[in-house]
Amino acid sequence: MKAPARESIPVIKAREIIAKLEIEDPSEIEIELIAANEGAPVLERPLQGSDGRMVRLDGSALITVRESIRFLGQKRFVVGHELGHVLLHPHVRQIDEVSVAQASNYSHNQEPEEIEANLFAAEILMPAPLFAPRILNKEPSFALLKELAEEFRTTLTATAIQFLRYTKEECALISSKGGRRRWAWPSERLSFQLREEQDIHDYTCASELAKSGESHARGDDVPAGCWLHGFSPDGKECVTEDSIHSKDFGETLSLIWIHEAI
């Protein structure tokens, strides 16, 4: 499925900046310097009520990020998200505030500008020319995604979305909380529809984590009907599921993969 036009714009803009700066390695992606070069210097301050803020006035912009954000990947993504608003929405967003949780929300039910800012941040932090070769012929797994997130200094959610955008595998990422699906993002190659039910099925690794309190579970024989429309949860068709649970956010991320014909 080809990306909608609005989703292509932030990706193209991010790639233009990476090409202009002649960046050739993930270590060269210093997002604060990139933002300053684009006319939006970054400050770290003890913000109250938000993790990032962008203020625009008379053609200039200032990005402020909460200095106490624990993880570098989250801080970098917040900067990238706000820089996305600066460059993509000059006539829409004069003031913007964002939380880490919001910046990791890929639901298509939110405002299009928020999705675009997330896609811009993901692309400028993990440019396709550097990212795509690293996942070529690689099977989906959170072990792989964690390695990529460490190298690119990004969040695991953003890394997973970038993987789905460039992989040739049939897979999808599902975010759930409290036993219910929050949002889902399929890869372009996924030829099946996700089940319409929002409740996470009991036979999934995600449900197992909710009951056990563990942080990681993987299974190669999860009934396809637990995740995919048109299959029975009691059927013999199976998918691979790799799920992790974050106690910090109370969120479970599930990576499902069609590992053989079903």
SEVORO-374066 format. One record per residue: z negated, x, y negated of N, C-alpha, C in turn. Coordinates in steps of 0.05 Angstrom, whole numbers, plus 5000, padded with zeros to 4 digits. Atoms other than C-alpha are relative to their C-alpha. Layout:
<rs>
nw, nu, nv, caw, cau, cav, cw, cu, cv
Z, X, Y, Z, X, Y, Z, X, Y
...
</rs>
This chain:
<rs>
nw, nu, nv, caw, cau, cav, cw, cu, cv
5000, 5017, 5024, 5000, 5000, 5000, 5000, 5018, 4975
4998, 4984, 5024, 5021, 5029, 4934, 4979, 4993, 4980
5022, 5005, 5019, 4967, 5037, 4881, 5010, 4983, 4977
4992, 5016, 5023, 4969, 4984, 4826, 5004, 5018, 4975
4993, 4984, 5024, 4997, 5009, 4759, 4976, 5009, 4985
5023, 4993, 5015, 4930, 5008, 4725, 4983, 5022, 5014
5015, 4979, 4985, 4899, 5051, 4780, 5015, 5026, 5000
4984, 4976, 5001, 4956, 5101, 4774, 4996, 5015, 4974
5002, 4988, 5027, 4945, 5114, 4699, 4978, 5021, 4999
5021, 4979, 5002, 4877, 5149, 4705, 5005, 5024, 5017
4993, 4977, 4983, 4902, 5192, 4762, 5020, 5018, 4987
4980, 4984, 5014, 4963, 5214, 4723, 4988, 5016, 4977
5013, 4987, 5023, 4921, 5230, 4662, 4983, 5024, 5009
5017, 4978, 4990, 4872, 5272, 4702, 5017, 5023, 5010
4982, 4978, 4990, 4929, 5311, 4735, 5013, 5015, 4977
4988, 4987, 5023, 4960, 5325, 4668, 4981, 5021, 4988
5020, 4981, 5011, 4896, 5358, 4644, 4996, 5024, 5018
5003, 4978, 4980, 4887, 5399, 4708, 5024, 5019, 4998
4975, 4983, 5002, 4960, 5423, 4702, 5000, 5016, 4974
5000, 4987, 5026, 4952, 5439, 4628, 4981, 5024, 5000
5020, 4978, 4999, 4891, 5482, 4642, 5005, 5020, 5022
4992, 4982, 4978, 4925, 5515, 4702, 4977, 5006, 5019
5022, 4997, 4982, 4865, 5503, 4746, 5011, 5003, 5029
4990, 4994, 4973, 4876, 5532, 4816, 4979, 5001, 5021
5021, 4999, 4981, 4808, 5530, 4849, 4977, 4981, 4991
5022, 5018, 5008, 4749, 5480, 4851, 4979, 5013, 4983
5021, 4987, 5017, 4703, 5532, 4820, 5008, 5001, 4971
4990, 5000, 5027, 4746, 5529, 4757, 4997, 4973, 4986
5002, 5027, 5012, 4733, 5455, 4745, 4972, 4997, 4987
5025, 5002, 5016, 4678, 5459, 4692, 5003, 4975, 4982
4995, 5026, 5012, 4676, 5386, 4671, 4990, 4999, 4971
5010, 5001, 5028, 4634, 5397, 4608, 5019, 5015, 4981
4981, 4985, 5017, 4683, 5450, 4582, 5026, 4984, 4997
4976, 5017, 5001, 4741, 5404, 4599, 4996, 4978, 4980
5005, 5022, 5019, 4709, 5347, 4561, 5000, 5011, 4971
5000, 4989, 5027, 4696, 5392, 4500, 5029, 5006, 4991
4972, 4994, 5006, 4769, 5415, 4503, 5016, 4975, 4993
4986, 5025, 5006, 4790, 5342, 4501, 4988, 4985, 4976
5011, 5012, 5024, 4749, 5329, 4438, 4975, 4983, 5005
5024, 5015, 4994, 4687, 5301, 4472, 4978, 5018, 5010
5021, 4982, 4991, 4630, 5352, 4473, 4978, 4985, 5015
5020, 5012, 4983, 4573, 5339, 4522, 4973, 5011, 4993
5027, 4993, 5004, 4499, 5340, 4508, 4983, 4990, 5023
5019, 5010, 4981, 4441, 5334, 4557, 4974, 4993, 4985
5023, 5010, 5015, 4384, 5292, 4531, 4983, 4982, 5019
5017, 5018, 4984, 4325, 5251, 4559, 5006, 4970, 4994
4991, 5028, 5006, 4363, 5184, 4557, 4981, 4980, 5013
5016, 5023, 4989, 4325, 5119, 4568, 5019, 4977, 5006
4985, 5024, 4993, 4357, 5062, 4605, 5029, 5005, 5010
4973, 4994, 4990, 4422, 5098, 4625, 5001, 5029, 5008
4996, 4973, 4991, 4447, 5161, 4658, 5021, 5015, 4983
4979, 4989, 5017, 4506, 5172, 4611, 5007, 4982, 4978
4993, 5015, 5024, 4530, 5150, 4543, 5023, 5013, 4986
4977, 4990, 5016, 4594, 5156, 4503, 5000, 4984, 4974
4998, 5012, 5026, 4599, 5143, 4429, 5024, 5011, 4986
4976, 4992, 5013, 4664, 5144, 4392, 5000, 4991, 4970
4999, 5007, 5028, 4674, 5146, 4316, 5021, 5017, 4986
4979, 4987, 5016, 4735, 5162, 4273, 5016, 5020, 5016
4983, 4982, 4984, 4774, 5193, 4330, 4985, 5021, 5015
5016, 4980, 4986, 4717, 5237, 4354, 4982, 4985, 5020
5017, 5012, 4980, 4673, 5225, 4414, 4978, 5019, 5008
5022, 4984, 4990, 4606, 5250, 4440, 4990, 4988, 5026
5010, 5009, 4975, 4583, 5245, 4512, 4972, 5012, 5004
5027, 4991, 4995, 4509, 5248, 4528, 4993, 4993, 5029
5007, 5005, 4973, 4483, 5255, 4599, 4970, 5005, 5003
5029, 4997, 4996, 4411, 5246, 4622, 4993, 5026, 5014
5006, 4973, 4991, 4382, 5315, 4632, 4985, 5001, 5026
5017, 4999, 4976, 4336, 5295, 4689, 5014, 4989, 5025
4985, 5007, 4975, 4391, 5272, 4737, 4997, 5022, 5020
5008, 4980, 4980, 4371, 5306, 4801, 5023, 5016, 5012
4978, 4987, 4985, 4438, 5322, 4833, 5023, 5007, 4982
4978, 4990, 5017, 4493, 5364, 4801, 5025, 4982, 5003
4976, 5017, 4996, 4548, 5321, 4832, 4999, 4975, 4984
5003, 5024, 5015, 4520, 5259, 4800, 5003, 5005, 4970
4998, 4994, 5029, 4514, 5292, 4732, 5029, 5005, 4993
4972, 4994, 5005, 4585, 5318, 4736, 5017, 4975, 5000
4985, 5025, 4999, 4611, 5250, 4756, 4996, 4982, 4976
5006, 5016, 5024, 4576, 5215, 4699, 5016, 5010, 4976
4984, 4988, 5022, 4610, 5264, 4650, 5029, 4992, 5004
4972, 5007, 4994, 4677, 5252, 4684, 5006, 4971, 4994
4996, 5029, 5005, 4668, 5177, 4681, 5002, 4994, 4970
4999, 5005, 5029, 4652, 5177, 4607, 5024, 5012, 4987
4976, 4988, 5011, 4709, 5225, 4592, 5024, 4982, 5006
4979, 5020, 4993, 4753, 5174, 4628, 5002, 4978, 4979
5000, 5021, 5021, 4732, 5121, 4578, 5011, 5012, 4974
4991, 4987, 5025, 4745, 5170, 4520, 5031, 5001, 5000
4971, 4995, 5000, 4817, 5184, 4542, 5016, 4976, 5007
4985, 5022, 4990, 4837, 5119, 4574, 4997, 4974, 4984
5006, 5026, 5013, 4805, 5065, 4531, 4992, 5004, 4971
5007, 4994, 5028, 4807, 5087, 4458, 4997, 4975, 4983
5002, 5025, 5016, 4815, 5015, 4433, 4983, 4979, 5013
5016, 5020, 4985, 4769, 4982, 4483, 4970, 5008, 4999
5027, 4991, 4998, 4706, 5024, 4489, 4994, 5020, 4977
5010, 4982, 5021, 4674, 5052, 4426, 4972, 5011, 5006
5026, 4991, 4990, 4605, 5056, 4458, 4999, 4991, 5029
5002, 5006, 4972, 4593, 5059, 4532, 4975, 5013, 5012
5023, 4989, 4985, 4532, 5068, 4576, 5005, 4996, 5030
4995, 5002, 4972, 4533, 5081, 4650, 4976, 5011, 5016
5020, 4990, 4982, 4484, 5091, 4707, 5013, 5013, 5024
4989, 4987, 4976, 4493, 5134, 4769, 5009, 4979, 5020
4993, 5021, 4981, 4493, 5071, 4811, 5026, 4986, 4992
4976, 5012, 5010, 4547, 5040, 4768, 5024, 5018, 5004
4978, 4981, 4997, 4589, 5103, 4770, 5008, 5003, 5030
4993, 4999, 4971, 4587, 5099, 4847, 5008, 4973, 5011
4992, 5027, 4992, 4608, 5026, 4848, 5030, 4998, 5000
4970, 5002, 4998, 4680, 5017, 4872, 5009, 4972, 5006
4993, 5027, 4996, 4679, 4942, 4875, 5023, 4992, 4981
4979, 5009, 5017, 4743, 4910, 4850, 4992, 4975, 4984
5010, 5023, 5015, 4701, 4853, 4822, 4990, 5008, 4972
5010, 4991, 5026, 4677, 4896, 4764, 5024, 5003, 4980
4980, 4997, 5020, 4715, 4908, 4699, 5020, 5022, 5007
4980, 4980, 4993, 4781, 4945, 4708, 4995, 5027, 4988
5006, 4975, 5014, 4760, 4997, 4657, 4980, 5018, 5015
5020, 4985, 4985, 4701, 5017, 4701, 5013, 5013, 5025
4986, 4989, 4978, 4746, 5026, 4762, 5017, 5024, 4991
4983, 4979, 5010, 4794, 5067, 4721, 4985, 5025, 4992
5016, 4977, 5007, 4739, 5112, 4694, 4990, 5015, 5025
5008, 4988, 4975, 4715, 5124, 4765, 5023, 5016, 5013
4977, 4987, 4988, 4784, 5141, 4790, 5008, 5025, 4984
4995, 4977, 5017, 4795, 5188, 4731, 4981, 5022, 5007
5021, 4980, 4994, 4729, 5223, 4746, 5005, 5013, 5027
4995, 4990, 4973, 4746, 5230, 4820, 5024, 5019, 5000
4976, 4983, 4999, 4815, 5259, 4806, 4997, 5025, 4984
5002, 4976, 5016, 4795, 5308, 4752, 4980, 5019, 5014
5019, 4983, 4986, 4737, 5334, 4795, 5010, 5009, 5027
4988, 4993, 4974, 4778, 5334, 4859, 5030, 4996, 4999
4971, 5004, 5004, 4851, 5343, 4839, 5015, 5000, 5026
4984, 5002, 4975, 4901, 5323, 4893, 5012, 5027, 5009
4988, 4974, 4990, 4936, 5392, 4894, 4979, 5018, 5014
5021, 4983, 4987, 4869, 5424, 4913, 4986, 4985, 5023
5015, 5016, 4981, 4838, 5367, 4952, 5016, 4993, 5025
4984, 5010, 4977, 4895, 5340, 4996, 5004, 5021, 5021
4996, 4981, 4979, 4909, 5406, 5032, 4975, 5005, 5017
5026, 4995, 4986, 4835, 5411, 5052, 4994, 4978, 5020
5006, 5021, 4981, 4837, 5345, 5090, 5024, 4995, 5018
4976, 5004, 4984, 4906, 5352, 5122, 4993, 5003, 5030
5004, 5001, 4971, 4901, 5333, 5196, 4970, 5001, 5007
5028, 5000, 4994, 4825, 5327, 5190, 4991, 4972, 5006
5011, 5026, 4993, 4788, 5270, 5224, 4979, 4991, 4980
5021, 5009, 5019, 4744, 5226, 5180, 4972, 5004, 5012
5028, 4997, 4992, 4670, 5243, 5183, 4984, 5008, 4975
5017, 4992, 5022, 4612, 5251, 5136, 4994, 5030, 5000
5004, 4971, 4998, 4604, 5322, 5161, 5022, 5014, 4983
4978, 4989, 5016, 4672, 5338, 5131, 4997, 4993, 4970
5003, 5009, 5028, 4658, 5298, 5068, 4978, 5015, 4986
5022, 4985, 5012, 4593, 5335, 5056, 5009, 5028, 4993
4989, 4973, 5006, 4629, 5402, 5060, 5017, 4999, 4975
4982, 5003, 5023, 4681, 5378, 5010, 4983, 4995, 4975
5017, 5006, 5023, 4627, 5350, 4964, 4986, 5024, 4990
5014, 4975, 5008, 4591, 5417, 4964, 5020, 5018, 4986
4980, 4982, 5012, 4655, 5456, 4948, 5009, 4990, 4973
4990, 5011, 5025, 4678, 5409, 4893, 4977, 4992, 4981
5023, 5008, 5016, 4607, 5395, 4868, 5002, 4971, 4990
4995, 5029, 5005, 4617, 5320, 4872, 4981, 4983, 5016
5017, 5018, 4984, 4580, 5259, 4898, 5014, 4994, 5026
4988, 5007, 4973, 4590, 5238, 4970, 5017, 4976, 4998
4984, 5025, 5002, 4615, 5169, 4950, 5028, 5006, 4988
4975, 4993, 5013, 4668, 5197, 4903, 5018, 5017, 5018
4984, 4984, 4981, 4689, 5248, 4955, 5012, 4983, 5022
4990, 5018, 4979, 4696, 5194, 5008, 5023, 4983, 4989
4978, 5015, 5012, 4739, 5152, 4961, 5025, 5017, 4997
4977, 4982, 5003, 4783, 5212, 4946, 5013, 5006, 5027
4990, 4996, 4973, 4789, 5225, 5021, 5018, 4976, 5008
4985, 5024, 4992, 4812, 5153, 5032, 5026, 4997, 4985
4976, 5002, 5016, 4863, 5158, 4977, 5022, 5019, 5010
4980, 4980, 4993, 4897, 5219, 5007, 5003, 5005, 5030
4998, 4996, 4972, 4885, 5216, 5082, 5023, 4984, 5012
4979, 5014, 4986, 4939, 5195, 5131, 4988, 4984, 5024
5014, 5014, 4978, 4887, 5165, 5178, 4995, 4970, 4992
5007, 5028, 5004, 4872, 5090, 5186, 4970, 4998, 4999
5029, 5001, 5003, 4802, 5085, 5158, 4992, 4984, 4975
5010, 5015, 5023, 4758, 5049, 5108, 4971, 5009, 4995
5028, 4995, 5008, 4692, 5060, 5070, 4988, 4974, 4992
5014, 5025, 5006, 4642, 5003, 5066, 4972, 5008, 4989
5026, 4997, 5011, 4581, 5003, 5021, 4984, 4974, 5005
5017, 5024, 4995, 4524, 4957, 5042, 4971, 5006, 4991
5027, 4998, 5009, 4454, 4943, 5019, 4985, 4975, 5009
5015, 5023, 4991, 4401, 4898, 5049, 5015, 4984, 5021
4986, 5013, 4979, 4446, 4883, 5107, 5025, 4984, 4992
4977, 5014, 5010, 4503, 4856, 5064, 5020, 5020, 4987
4979, 4983, 5012, 4569, 4888, 5043, 5001, 4997, 4970
4998, 5000, 5029, 4573, 4908, 4970, 5029, 5002, 4992
4972, 4996, 5006, 4644, 4933, 4968, 5013, 5016, 5023
4985, 4985, 4980, 4698, 4964, 5012, 5025, 5012, 4988
4976, 4987, 5010, 4755, 5012, 5001, 5016, 5010, 5025
4984, 4991, 4977, 4810, 5019, 5055, 5019, 5022, 4992
4979, 4980, 5005, 4857, 5077, 5062, 5027, 4986, 4999
4973, 5012, 5003, 4930, 5065, 5046, 5012, 4994, 5027
4987, 5003, 4974, 4948, 5071, 5120, 4986, 4979, 5017
5014, 5020, 4983, 4898, 5019, 5146, 5017, 4975, 5003
4982, 5023, 4995, 4939, 4965, 5179, 4985, 4975, 5008
5016, 5023, 4993, 4882, 4917, 5193, 4984, 4991, 4976
5016, 5011, 5021, 4842, 4872, 5148, 4970, 5001, 5008
5029, 5001, 4995, 4766, 4878, 5142, 4991, 4971, 5003
5010, 5027, 4996, 4727, 4818, 5166, 4989, 4989, 4974
5008, 5013, 5026, 4711, 4768, 5111, 4970, 4997, 4997
5029, 5004, 5001, 4638, 4760, 5129, 4986, 5023, 4985
5014, 4980, 5016, 4592, 4797, 5081, 4976, 5012, 5015
5023, 4990, 4985, 4534, 4804, 5130, 5009, 5022, 5019
4993, 4978, 4982, 4535, 4870, 5168, 4992, 4992, 5029
5004, 5008, 4972, 4541, 4857, 5243, 4979, 5017, 5014
5022, 4987, 4986, 4483, 4874, 5289, 5009, 5023, 5018
4991, 4980, 4981, 4527, 4917, 5334, 5010, 5026, 4986
4989, 4977, 5015, 4544, 4968, 5279, 4978, 5022, 4997
5018, 4978, 5006, 4514, 5036, 5264, 4984, 4995, 4975
5013, 5007, 5026, 4498, 5010, 5194, 4976, 4983, 5005
5023, 5017, 4993, 4454, 4956, 5224, 4978, 5016, 5014
5019, 4983, 4985, 4421, 5007, 5270, 4983, 5017, 4980
5015, 4984, 5020, 4402, 5050, 5209, 4980, 4983, 4985
5018, 5018, 5014, 4372, 4990, 5174, 4975, 4994, 5017
5022, 5007, 4983, 4328, 4976, 5234, 4983, 5024, 5007
5015, 4976, 4991, 4309, 5048, 5252, 4988, 5016, 4978
5009, 4983, 5023, 4299, 5078, 5183, 5012, 5028, 5001
4987, 4974, 4999, 4342, 5137, 5204, 5020, 5003, 4978
4981, 4996, 5022, 4392, 5168, 5156, 5029, 5003, 5009
4972, 4996, 4991, 4453, 5179, 5200, 5004, 4990, 5029
4993, 5009, 4973, 4486, 5147, 5260, 5030, 4999, 5002
4972, 5000, 4995, 4555, 5154, 5291, 5006, 4990, 5028
4993, 5011, 4974, 4589, 5117, 5347, 5030, 4999, 5003
4971, 5001, 4995, 4659, 5122, 5378, 5008, 4974, 5014
4994, 5024, 4985, 4653, 5055, 5414, 4989, 4975, 4987
5010, 5024, 5015, 4634, 5005, 5359, 5021, 4978, 5003
4980, 5021, 4997, 4667, 4938, 5373, 5016, 4995, 4974
4983, 5003, 5023, 4726, 4930, 5326, 4995, 4975, 4984
5005, 5025, 5013, 4708, 4858, 5312, 4975, 5000, 4982
5023, 4998, 5019, 4644, 4881, 5277, 5009, 5006, 4972
4990, 4991, 5026, 4686, 4908, 5221, 5027, 4988, 4992
4972, 5008, 5005, 4757, 4882, 5228, 5005, 4971, 5006
4992, 5028, 4997, 4787, 4813, 5221, 5019, 4998, 5024
4981, 5005, 4978, 4822, 4784, 5283, 4991, 5011, 5026
5010, 4990, 4975, 4779, 4818, 5336, 4972, 4987, 5005
5026, 5011, 4993, 4718, 4794, 5373, 4979, 5022, 5002
5021, 4980, 4998, 4652, 4832, 5366, 4992, 5006, 5029
5006, 4997, 4971, 4646, 4823, 5442, 5024, 5011, 5015
4976, 4991, 4987, 4716, 4850, 5456, 4999, 5029, 5008
5000, 4972, 4990, 4736, 4916, 5487, 5013, 5020, 4980
4988, 4982, 5020, 4774, 4943, 5426, 4978, 5012, 4983
5021, 4985, 5014, 4733, 4996, 5390, 5011, 5017, 4977
4995, 4981, 5021, 4731, 5037, 5327, 4978, 5020, 4999
5021, 4980, 5005, 4693, 5099, 5307, 4987, 4993, 4974
5015, 5005, 5025, 4638, 5088, 5256, 4981, 5023, 4995
5018, 4979, 5009, 4601, 5142, 5218, 4985, 4989, 4976
5016, 5013, 5021, 4544, 5114, 5175, 4977, 5018, 4991
5023, 4986, 5011, 4493, 5146, 5129, 4985, 4981, 4981
5017, 5017, 5017, 4435, 5114, 5092, 4986, 5018, 4979
5013, 4986, 5022, 4409, 5138, 5024, 4974, 4985, 4992
5025, 5012, 5007, 4335, 5123, 5013, 4997, 4999, 4969
5002, 4999, 5029, 4343, 5141, 4939, 5012, 4974, 4988
4986, 5023, 5011, 4392, 5083, 4927, 4997, 4975, 5018
5002, 5023, 4982, 4376, 5038, 4987, 5028, 4991, 5010
4972, 5006, 4993, 4451, 5041, 5003, 5008, 5013, 5026
4989, 4988, 4976, 4487, 5052, 5068, 5031, 5001, 4996
4971, 4996, 5000, 4558, 5081, 5070, 5009, 5002, 5028
4989, 5000, 4973, 4599, 5067, 5132, 5030, 5007, 4999
4972, 4991, 4998, 4663, 5104, 5147, 5010, 4991, 5027
4989, 5009, 4975, 4704, 5068, 5200, 5028, 5011, 5003
4976, 4985, 4994, 4764, 5099, 5234, 5013, 4989, 5025
4985, 5009, 4977, 4818, 5073, 5280, 5009, 5025, 5015
4995, 4974, 4987, 4817, 5131, 5329, 5020, 4998, 5023
4979, 5003, 4980, 4865, 5101, 5380, 5011, 4972, 4997
4987, 5026, 5003, 4912, 5041, 5388, 4981, 4978, 5009
5017, 5023, 4994, 4875, 4975, 5387, 5017, 4974, 4996
</rs>
